[in-house]
Structures are given as structure tokens and as C-alpha cells.
Amino acid sequence: MSFRKIDPTELPGNVIDEVCNKWMLLASGTQADFNFMTVNWGMMGELWFQPAVTVYVRHSRHTLGYMDGNETFTLTALKPGHQQALNIAGSKSGRDIDKLKETGLTAAFVDGCPTFEEAAYTIVCKKMYAAEMPEENFLDADIFAKSYPDGDLHKMYIGQIVAAYVND
């Protein structure tokens, strides 16, 4: 495993496809204590004159506490062959299991932030903004009804992309 720093504009492949169809891992915490989960909703672009990502974490997720308690987070695209790990990371809670053991993934750290040896690439982000997503702010009731039938709302986080790494 060898992480090589690149400019975020040089990220390989189609990031939209990676998030929406292949899924990515969102991780936050320290080397001593971190958690991760699968994400397939998010956005990437420029905001406030800097490269940025937006991620969404449901209130029921164990990762929410890590996102609230840390200044940074990572988004990681895994190399092919790790769909089962992504499935586990998205369906099981770090409150109940050792996710590294269950997924078979190996922790790695870049700039002190958690990622995985199985990464194709990792995006390191510094939180710039966080906001709740209350029901009354939804302009289309159908979106709310379809996305939140049990009321488990997301919290939105906007992060400045401070680094990107490919795993050669």
C-alpha cells in the first residue's frame, strides 16, 4: 500500500458513479477510535471558493457522533472486489460489531485521518458547515415521504477538500 497525494481535480474515474452506484466509505475519528459507514448520497464541487463535498448522515448512525466530535472526515472509494465490505459497513452498526473485523478491511491513516489499505483513493475533508434537515424545510412532500418513512432524518455536513490520495 502506498498513498500518493494528488490534486483533487485529478481524482480518477467518475466520482458521481462511485458515490451513487458503487458506494464509498465515510470515516471520521482518530487513530485510537474511529467509525465508518457506506454512503451513496453526496455532492462534490466548489463552495465558498474552495473544493468541497457534502455528505449526509442519519441520526440513527453511530458515525454521527464521530462526525460531530471531529473536525475532519474522509471519503474512500475501495478497489474492486469489496462489495461485501461495503454492504456490511452500510447495514451493521459500529455500536454492535467490530466493523474492521466484520468487513475484513484494514485501517490506514493519511494526514491522521482514517482510511483503508483497500482504498483506490481517499478524499480528506475538513468540516466547514453542519445543519439539520428538518421536515418543514422540504419543499416537496413526496421526497420527504419516500426518503424518511420512519422519520430517521439526515444531518448534512459540508467539508472542504483539503487533500486527495490515490493508493498505488
N, C-alpha and C positions, 0 to 999 in steps of 0.2 A: 504494500500500500504506500502510495506516495501522493500526497495532496500538493497540487501546484496552483498558486494563486493566479487568477486571471481577472481581466476587466469584466464586470457583469454583462457588458454588451456582447461578450464573446461566449456566453453560455451555449453549450451545444444543443442541437435539436430544437424541438418545438415545445417551449415551456407550457403553453396552453394545453397541448396534448398530454404532457407529463402530469400536470395537475389534474385535469378533468378525466382523463381516460386511464392513465397508468398509475396515478396517485403518487403523492410524495409523503415524506415524513416530516412532521413539525416537532421540533425538540426544544426544550428550554430547561435550564438549570445549571448546575455546576458539575465539576468532575466528581465530586463526592455524592451528588444527589440530583438526578435529572429524570425527566419523563418524556415520552414521545407518543405520538398518535398519527394515524393516517389522516391526510387532508385531501379533499378533491374539490373544494371550493376555495377560490382565492383570485387575486388580481395582481398584476405586475405592470409597472410603468414608471412615470415620473410624477412626483408630488412635492410641492414646496421646494422646487429647484434641485431635487435630488432623486436618484433612482429609488424606487420604493415598492414594497409588496403590501398587500392587505390579506390577512388571514382571519378566519372565523373559528371560534372555539365555543362549543356548547357549555352551558353552565354545569351540566352533569359530568363533564370530563375531568378526570384527575389532572390533566395537563393545565387546566385553567389556573390552578393555584401556582404552578410553576411560571406561567406566563405573567401573572400578576406580581409575582415575587422576584422576578429577574428583569434586568434591563435588555437582555438580548435573547434571540431565538434563532434557530436555523431551519431552513427548508432543505431537504435532501431528496434527490432522485436516486433511487437504487439502480444498480446494474441489473440487466435482465436475469430472470430466474428466481426472483424473491417475492413473487406474488403472495405466497402463503404467509410470509412475514408481514406483508402489508395488510393482509386480511386479519391476522391476529392483532396487529397494532391498532386496527380500527374497530375491532369488536370486543376486545378484552381490556380491562382497566388495570393500570399500574397499582391501583389500590389493592387489587386481589391477587395479582401474579407478578413474577419477575419477568418483565417483558423481554429483556435481553435473552434470558434463558429460553423462554417460550418461542420467541421468533428465530432464535439462532443467530441473531445479528451480533456484531462485535463493536463495542463502543470505541470511538476515536474522538479526538478533540482538535479543533482548529481555532486559533485565537481564544482558547479557553472555553469554547462553546461545543456542545455535544453534536456529534455526527456519527457516522458508521463506516467501518472499513469496507463495507459492501457498496459504498456510495459511488455513483457515477460522477455526480457533482453535488456541491453543497453551497448554499447561499446563506451568509451570515448577516443578520439584521439587528439593528438597534431600535427598540420601540420609540416611536415618536408620538403616538396617539392611541388611545383606547376608548371605546364607547360601548355602552349597552345598546341593544337593538329592541326597544320596547314595541309592543304590538301596535300602539297608536301611531307610530311613525311609518307603518307600512301603508303605502298608497293604494296597493292592490290587495284586497282581502283574500283573493284566491291564492296568491303567493304565500301569504301567511298560513292559510288553512292547509295548503299542500305541504309546506315545509315544516310546520310546527303543530302537528295534530295533537301532540301531548304537551305542548307548551314549553318544551325544553329549548329555550332561545339561545342564540349565539351572542357572544361578545366579540366585537370587531377590534382588531389590532392592526395598526399601520406601522410598518417598520422601514427604516432607511436601510437600504442595502449597503453595508459597509465593506463587504468582501465577498468574493466568489472563488471557489476552488474546484478544480477537476481532479479526479482521482485516477492517475495514470497507471 
